[in-house]
Amino acid sequence: MQLKIFTNNPWQENTVVLYDETGEAVIIDCGCFTETERQRLKNFLTEKQLTPVALLDTHLHIDHIFGNTFMLEEYGLSARAHEADAFWVEDFEQYAGMLGVRGMTPPPALGDYLHDGEIIRFGHSQLEVIHVPGHSPGGVCFYGEADKLLIAGDVLFQGSIGRADLPGGNMQQLLQGIREKLFTLPDDVTVVPGHGGNTTIGEEKRTNPFF
């Protein structure tokens, strides 16, 4: 499985493309905000001759879903996310206003919901859905065991964790989920967060000040 990261929108969000030798790809957290960002993603998929087969969201904060309409219109893919985060889409304009974003068309309705422990398959690759609430009630991570790769969204960062003061946030849940579900993974698993640079499970267990 191969990985490409695009940093998008004013919040410097990491949009992740995962693909393998079959040419099938999944897009995780499509945060494309401008036409330039959308075209950059489209060009990459075209140049690599990739076929997007799934659009997945680690959670539904607006900086991670700006590109969901683009993915539906361009590739016919409805976003999949955890049901506990559906309220972010239903009340998009209200929450966008909290961040000073106004006048945007709300994203399209979600497709099927993601479930803890579900296996997402594409090409010869697969990802396990790990539900870790706390930053957002429906927050999930995607774990590729064979590739020792964790797409962590805004759950775990290099030297930090996700904020827990937004609607539905819960610091105790977040810390417990990281300890019980992420820090039990092998130390050499690469962690790709929703913002900022990559890290590893082992590095965060040793040095993250929250633990």
N, C-alpha and C positions, 0 to 999 in steps of 0.2 A: 504494500500500500504506500502510495506517495502522497505528499502533503504540500499544499501551497497556501500561504497566508496573504491576504490583502488587508491593509489597514485603511479603514473607511470612516467617513463622516467626522464632524467636529469633536466627537468623543473618542476618536482614535480606536475604534472597535476592530477587533480581529475577525474578519470573515474567512472561513476555512473551507478549502476544497480538498477532499480526499478522493483518490482514484487509484486504479490499478491497471494491470496490463490488458484487461478486457476493454478498457475505454469507458467503463461505467464510472460515474462520479456521484458523490453526495456533496451538497453545499450546506454548511452549518453556519447559522447566524449571518444571513445575508444583510449586511448593514449598509449597502450601497445607497448613498444619499444624493449624489449628483449624477448627471448624465455621463460625465467623465468616468466616475467610478463604475457605473453600470457597464459602460463600453469596455473598460479595462478587463472586467470579469468575463464579459462575452468574448472578447478577443482571445483571452487565455484558453477558454474552453474550445474555441474554434481551432486555434493553433495546435492544441494538443489532441484534437479530434476526440473530445470527450462528450459523452452523452449524460447529462444530469438525470438521475433517476429518483432522487429524493431531496427535499428541502427540509432540514431539521433545525429546530431552535432549542438552544439550551435553556432559554427563558424568553419572556416576551416584553422585556423593557424595550422602549422604542428604538434605542440606538442599535439594537440587534435585529430589528425587523423592518427597517426602512426599505429594504430591497425585496420584500415579499411580493409586492404587487408586480414588480419587474419579473420575478421568477415565474409567477403565474402567467403573465401575459406572454413572456418570451419562450417558456419551456413547458407550460401547462402544469406546473407543480404547485400544489397547495402545501403550505407549511404544516409540519407536524410538531406538536409540542405537548407538554403535560397539561392535563385538563385543569389543574389547580391554578394555572396562569392565564386561563381564557379571559378573565376579567380585564386584563391589560389591553386586549384587542377590543373588547366590547366598549370600554370607556377610553379609547385611544385619545380622543381630542382633549379630555380632561387631564390625562396624565402627560400628554405632550405639552399642554399649557404650563404644567408644573416645571418643565424644563425650558420654557421660553420658546417652544416650537409651535408656531401657529400657521393655519392655512393649509395644512397638509391633508390629503385625502386619506381617510382611515385605511389600514391594510385589509386585505380580503379575509374572509372567514377561514378558520383553520380547517385542515383536512382531518384525518384520523388522529386521535390522541396517542401520545407515547405513554408507555407503562414501565415501571421499575422492573428491571430484569429482562425486558424485551430485547431480542436480538434483531438488529437491522442488517440485512444482507444486501450486498451489491457486488457485482463481478465475482471475484474469488475472495472477497473480503467480508468482514463482519464487525459490528460494533455492538457492545452491550450498553443498554440504557441504565444509568445509575441515578436514582432520584436523591438529590441532596437539597432539601428545602432550607430556607433561612435567609438567603439573599433575596429570593423570591419564592413563594410557596410551591411553584411548579418547577423550580430549578432542577435541571438534570445535567449530568456529564455523559460523555460517550467514550467508552473504553474499548480500544482495539488490543486485545490480549496478545495476539500473535505478533503485533508490531510494537508492543510496549508503548502505547500512545494513549494519552488521556486528553480529550477536548473538554476543558473544565468550565467553559463559560466564565461567569463572574463568581464562581464558588471559591476558587483558590488561585492566587496570583503569586508571582515571584516576590517573596518576602511579605505577603499580605493576604487578606481574605476579602470577600465581597462585603459591601456595606449592608447593614441590616436595619436601616432606619427608613426604608421606603415601605409603601403599603404591603402588608403581608410578610414583612421581614421579621426574623427571629434569630437573635445572635446565638442563643443556647442551642437551637436546632442546627444552625450552621456549623458551629464548632463540633458538636456531637457527630454530625454527618460526615465531616471531614475526617475526624479521628476514626470512626467506625467503618466508613465505606471507602475512603481514599487512602488513608495512611496504612491500610492493610494490603495495598497493592505493592508489587515489588519496587524496591528503591530506585531501580534504573528505568522506571517508566517516565517517559518525557511528558511533561504537562504543558499543554498549549492553552493559556488563559484567554479570556475575552478581551483583555487589554494588556499591552506590555509584552515583555519578552518571555520566552520559554524558560522552564525550570524542570526539576525532577522531583518525584515523590521523596526520595532520600534527602535531597537538599532542603526541602521544606520541613521535613520532620526534624532535621538537625538545627535549622537556623531561623525558621519562621517565628517572629516574636509573639505571635498569638498563641503559640503552643510551648 
